[in-house]
Amino acid sequence: MPNIESAIKRVRTTERSNELNSGQKSAMRTAIKQFEAALEAGADNVEELLKNAHRAIDMAETKGLIHRNKADRDKSRLHAKMMKAK
């Protein structure tokens, strides 16, 4: 544990940021998994789940949690999976 007051504050800020960031990333992964599970099951709301997954990926990208290229690659792969399943 740091002794300097500003470093102590920074530790608190970092812990809070890590908590928020990991939650956001987890939500993104969950949205992707829900889409893939619905796609395999042949559900009716696949397009809506794809939209939610794209939104979650975009949110993670804008917050700097994932790189822009990874976001584009993930969205492209999800769309390709949907088109292949049709």
TISE-251767 format. One record per residue: x negated, y, z negated of N, C-alpha, C in turn. Coordinates in nm, 4 decimals, m for minus. Each point is the difference from the previous one (the first is absolute). Layout:
<torkols>
<torkol <X; Y; Z>; <X; Y; Z>; <X; Y; Z>>
...
</torkols>
This chain:
<torkols>
<torkol <m0.0845; m0.1183; 0.0000>; <0.0845; 0.1183; 0.0000>; <m0.0888; 0.1243; 0.0000>>
<torkol <0.0305; 0.0935; 0.0881>; <m0.0830; 0.1206; 0.0073>; <0.0190; 0.0908; m0.1214>>
<torkol <m0.0993; 0.0808; m0.0266>; <0.0041; 0.0930; m0.1126>; <0.0457; 0.1395; 0.0411>>
<torkol <m0.0246; 0.0376; 0.1226>; <0.0313; 0.1342; 0.0470>; <0.1501; 0.0103; 0.0285>>
<torkol <0.0587; 0.1119; m0.0405>; <0.1446; 0.0169; 0.0090>; <0.0516; m0.0117; 0.1431>>
<torkol <m0.0701; 0.0616; 0.0943>; <0.0456; m0.0055; 0.1389>; <m0.0085; m0.1430; 0.0546>>
<torkol <m0.0992; m0.0753; m0.0438>; <m0.0128; m0.1391; 0.0440>; <0.1114; m0.0858; m0.0596>>
<torkol <0.0387; 0.0299; m0.1233>; <0.1101; m0.0723; m0.0637>; <0.1294; 0.0253; 0.0765>>
<torkol <0.0230; 0.1261; 0.0374>; <0.1191; 0.0336; 0.0787>; <m0.0031; m0.0704; 0.1350>>
<torkol <m0.1175; m0.0060; 0.0581>; <m0.0139; m0.0648; 0.1310>; <0.0342; m0.1484; m0.0087>>
<torkol <m0.0385; m0.0649; m0.1093>; <0.0325; m0.1413; m0.0195>; <0.1512; m0.0177; m0.0038>>
<torkol <0.0688; 0.0885; m0.0734>; <0.1467; m0.0081; m0.0077>; <0.0625; 0.0207; 0.1375>>
<torkol <m0.0489; 0.0968; 0.0738>; <0.0522; 0.0283; 0.1331>; <m0.0229; m0.1173; 0.0941>>
<torkol <m0.1190; m0.0578; m0.0079>; <m0.0335; m0.1127; 0.0866>; <0.0875; m0.1208; m0.0299>>
<torkol <0.0251; m0.0259; m0.1287>; <0.0859; m0.1127; m0.0360>; <0.1406; 0.0188; 0.0556>>
<torkol <0.0515; 0.1213; m0.0113>; <0.1337; 0.0297; 0.0519>; <0.0029; m0.0157; 0.1526>>
<torkol <m0.1020; 0.0508; 0.0670>; <m0.0064; m0.0115; 0.1459>; <m0.0084; m0.1452; 0.0431>>
<torkol <m0.0823; m0.0784; m0.0682>; <m0.0129; m0.1420; 0.0333>; <0.1328; m0.0721; m0.0148>>
<torkol <0.0742; 0.0348; m0.1043>; <0.1298; m0.0619; m0.0235>; <0.0971; 0.0333; 0.1134>>
<torkol <0.0063; 0.1274; 0.0369>; <0.0899; 0.0413; 0.1072>; <m0.0409; m0.0599; 0.1339>>
<torkol <m0.1301; 0.0010; 0.0285>; <m0.0488; m0.0522; 0.1277>; <0.0254; m0.1495; 0.0127>>
<torkol <m0.0254; m0.0751; m0.1071>; <0.0207; m0.1442; 0.0086>; <0.1481; m0.0323; 0.0152>>
<torkol <0.0857; 0.0794; m0.0615>; <0.1441; m0.0194; 0.0171>; <0.0440; 0.0260; 0.1422>>
<torkol <m0.0543; 0.1045; 0.0586>; <0.0337; 0.0344; 0.1384>; <m0.0466; m0.1084; 0.0963>>
<torkol <m0.1213; m0.0494; m0.0213>; <m0.0547; m0.1046; 0.0858>; <0.0791; m0.1300; m0.0149>>
<torkol <0.0395; m0.0292; m0.1228>; <0.0792; m0.1193; m0.0270>; <0.1360; 0.0090; 0.0696>>
<torkol <0.0606; 0.1179; m0.0036>; <0.1289; 0.0198; 0.0671>; <m0.0143; m0.0214; 0.1504>>
<torkol <m0.1119; 0.0433; 0.0560>; <m0.0250; m0.0195; 0.1424>; <m0.0092; m0.1494; 0.0316>>
<torkol <m0.0778; m0.0717; m0.0796>; <m0.0156; m0.1438; 0.0231>; <0.1325; m0.0734; m0.0156>>
<torkol <0.0793; 0.0405; m0.0976>; <0.1305; m0.0626; m0.0220>; <0.0915; 0.0210; 0.1196>>
<torkol <0.0013; 0.1219; 0.0536>; <0.0846; 0.0294; 0.1163>; <m0.0415; m0.0848; 0.1195>>
<torkol <m0.1293; m0.0175; 0.0180>; <m0.0500; m0.0822; 0.1104>; <0.0417; m0.1457; m0.0189>>
<torkol <m0.0145; m0.0509; m0.1218>; <0.0360; m0.1394; m0.0273>; <0.1490; m0.0234; 0.0145>>
<torkol <0.0826; 0.0980; m0.0401>; <0.1443; m0.0133; 0.0165>; <0.0367; m0.0081; 0.1478>>
<torkol <m0.0651; 0.0815; 0.0808>; <0.0263; m0.0033; 0.1445>; <m0.0379; m0.1352; 0.0580>>
<torkol <m0.1194; m0.0499; m0.0352>; <m0.0462; m0.1274; 0.0551>; <0.0881; m0.1161; m0.0448>>
<torkol <0.0453; 0.0036; m0.1249>; <0.0873; m0.1066; m0.0499>; <0.1348; 0.0031; 0.0721>>
<torkol <0.0548; 0.1192; 0.0215>; <0.1276; 0.0121; 0.0696>; <m0.0131; m0.0428; 0.1459>>
<torkol <m0.1145; 0.0284; 0.0573>; <m0.0243; m0.0381; 0.1390>; <m0.0017; m0.1518; 0.0143>>
<torkol <m0.0655; m0.0677; m0.0927>; <m0.0050; m0.1468; 0.0041>; <0.1370; m0.0607; m0.0249>>
<torkol <0.0774; 0.0639; m0.0889>; <0.1319; m0.0531; m0.0335>; <0.1033; 0.0319; 0.1070>>
<torkol <m0.0328; 0.0922; 0.0894>; <0.0941; 0.0372; 0.1052>; <0.1116; 0.0893; m0.0505>>
<torkol <m0.0297; 0.0873; m0.0923>; <0.1005; 0.0886; m0.0597>; <0.0458; 0.1055; 0.1010>>
<torkol <0.1140; 0.0617; m0.0328>; <0.0578; 0.1006; 0.0890>; <m0.0651; 0.1371; m0.0160>>
<torkol <m0.0518; 0.0294; m0.1188>; <m0.0507; 0.1346; m0.0286>; <m0.1502; 0.0139; 0.0243>>
<torkol <m0.0520; m0.0702; 0.0978>; <m0.1441; 0.0002; 0.0263>; <m0.0469; 0.1384; 0.0447>>
<torkol <0.0790; 0.0663; 0.0834>; <m0.0409; 0.1317; 0.0495>; <m0.0049; 0.1026; m0.1128>>
<torkol <0.0944; m0.0090; m0.0913>; <m0.0003; 0.0908; m0.1154>; <m0.1209; m0.0253; m0.0892>>
<torkol <m0.0343; m0.1268; m0.0196>; <m0.1166; m0.0333; m0.0816>; <m0.1293; 0.0426; 0.0690>>
<torkol <m0.0025; m0.0082; 0.1319>; <m0.1170; 0.0493; 0.0737>; <m0.0153; 0.1507; m0.0195>>
<torkol <0.1112; 0.0697; 0.0039>; <m0.0009; 0.1443; m0.0209>; <m0.0522; 0.0332; m0.1406>>
<torkol <0.0457; m0.0758; m0.0994>; <m0.0468; 0.0208; m0.1377>; <m0.1493; m0.0292; m0.0130>>
<torkol <m0.0463; m0.1043; 0.0661>; <m0.1420; m0.0348; m0.0046>; <m0.0834; 0.1095; 0.0667>>
<torkol <0.0468; 0.0513; 0.1126>; <m0.0712; 0.1091; 0.0677>; <m0.0069; 0.1228; m0.0897>>
<torkol <0.1105; 0.0287; m0.0672>; <0.0030; 0.1155; m0.0892>; <m0.0986; m0.0181; m0.1150>>
<torkol <m0.0044; m0.1205; m0.0576>; <m0.0915; m0.0264; m0.1109>; <m0.1460; 0.0096; 0.0452>>
<torkol <m0.0276; m0.0494; 0.1186>; <m0.1366; 0.0081; 0.0545>; <m0.0380; 0.1457; 0.0243>>
<torkol <0.0924; 0.0776; 0.0562>; <m0.0279; 0.1413; 0.0251>; <m0.0227; 0.0773; m0.1296>>
<torkol <0.0776; m0.0324; m0.1041>; <m0.0185; 0.0666; m0.1288>; <m0.1383; m0.0301; m0.0570>>
<torkol <m0.0419; m0.1252; 0.0093>; <m0.1317; m0.0374; m0.0508>; <m0.1095; 0.0690; 0.0799>>
<torkol <0.0226; 0.0157; 0.1293>; <m0.0992; 0.0670; 0.0849>; <m0.0119; 0.1478; m0.0355>>
<torkol <0.1128; 0.0675; m0.0166>; <m0.0040; 0.1434; m0.0292>; <m0.0598; 0.0283; m0.1366>>
<torkol <0.0129; m0.0921; m0.0922>; <m0.0583; 0.0182; m0.1330>; <m0.1467; m0.0413; m0.0049>>
<torkol <m0.0524; m0.0500; 0.1119>; <m0.1407; m0.0355; 0.0063>; <m0.0319; m0.1354; m0.0597>>
<torkol <0.0998; m0.0845; m0.0180>; <m0.0229; m0.1320; m0.0591>; <m0.0536; m0.0985; 0.1018>>
<torkol <0.0401; 0.0167; 0.1248>; <m0.0531; m0.0839; 0.1071>; <m0.0421; 0.0913; 0.1147>>
<torkol <m0.0881; m0.0488; 0.0830>; <m0.0509; 0.0780; 0.1127>; <0.1060; 0.0074; 0.1094>>
<torkol <m0.0074; 0.1039; 0.0789>; <0.0951; 0.0212; 0.1090>; <m0.0007; m0.1157; 0.0981>>
<torkol <m0.1186; m0.0529; 0.0314>; <m0.0096; m0.1113; 0.0950>; <0.0650; m0.1258; m0.0560>>
<torkol <m0.0163; m0.0243; m0.1295>; <0.0631; m0.1168; m0.0622>; <0.1516; 0.0139; 0.0032>>
<torkol <0.0487; 0.1202; m0.0254>; <0.1443; 0.0231; 0.0035>; <0.0547; m0.0280; 0.1394>>
<torkol <m0.0668; 0.0515; 0.1001>; <0.0442; m0.0230; 0.1384>; <m0.0058; m0.1477; 0.0366>>
<torkol <m0.1065; m0.0664; m0.0427>; <m0.0166; m0.1428; 0.0293>; <0.1099; m0.0819; m0.0672>>
<torkol <0.0293; 0.0304; m0.1260>; <0.1043; m0.0736; m0.0721>; <0.1368; 0.0199; 0.0650>>
<torkol <0.0316; 0.1243; 0.0356>; <0.1285; 0.0268; 0.0634>; <0.0104; m0.0704; 0.1344>>
<torkol <m0.1088; m0.0014; 0.0741>; <m0.0010; m0.0657; 0.1299>; <0.0222; m0.1505; m0.0149>>
<torkol <m0.0653; m0.0590; m0.0979>; <0.0152; m0.1445; m0.0216>; <0.1418; m0.0355; m0.0421>>
<torkol <0.0598; 0.0812; m0.0856>; <0.1373; m0.0269; m0.0432>; <0.0961; 0.0098; 0.1179>>
<torkol <m0.0199; 0.1015; 0.0821>; <0.0871; 0.0163; 0.1169>; <m0.0188; m0.1164; 0.0974>>
<torkol <m0.1228; m0.0440; 0.0194>; <m0.0259; m0.1125; 0.0897>; <0.0644; m0.1288; m0.0523>>
<torkol <m0.0031; m0.0193; m0.1310>; <0.0651; m0.1180; m0.0580>; <0.1498; 0.0040; 0.0253>>
<torkol <0.0592; 0.1168; m0.0138>; <0.1440; 0.0122; 0.0220>; <0.0340; m0.0272; 0.1454>>
<torkol <m0.0785; 0.0538; 0.0929>; <0.0275; m0.0208; 0.1407>; <m0.0186; m0.1452; 0.0407>>
<torkol <m0.0949; m0.0674; m0.0612>; <m0.0249; m0.1409; 0.0310>; <0.1152; m0.0876; m0.0505>>
<torkol <0.0588; 0.0403; m0.1130>; <0.1079; m0.0785; m0.0600>; <0.1302; 0.0137; 0.0777>>
<torkol <0.0151; 0.1091; 0.0728>; <0.1268; 0.0209; 0.0739>; <0.0137; m0.0905; 0.1182>>
</torkols>
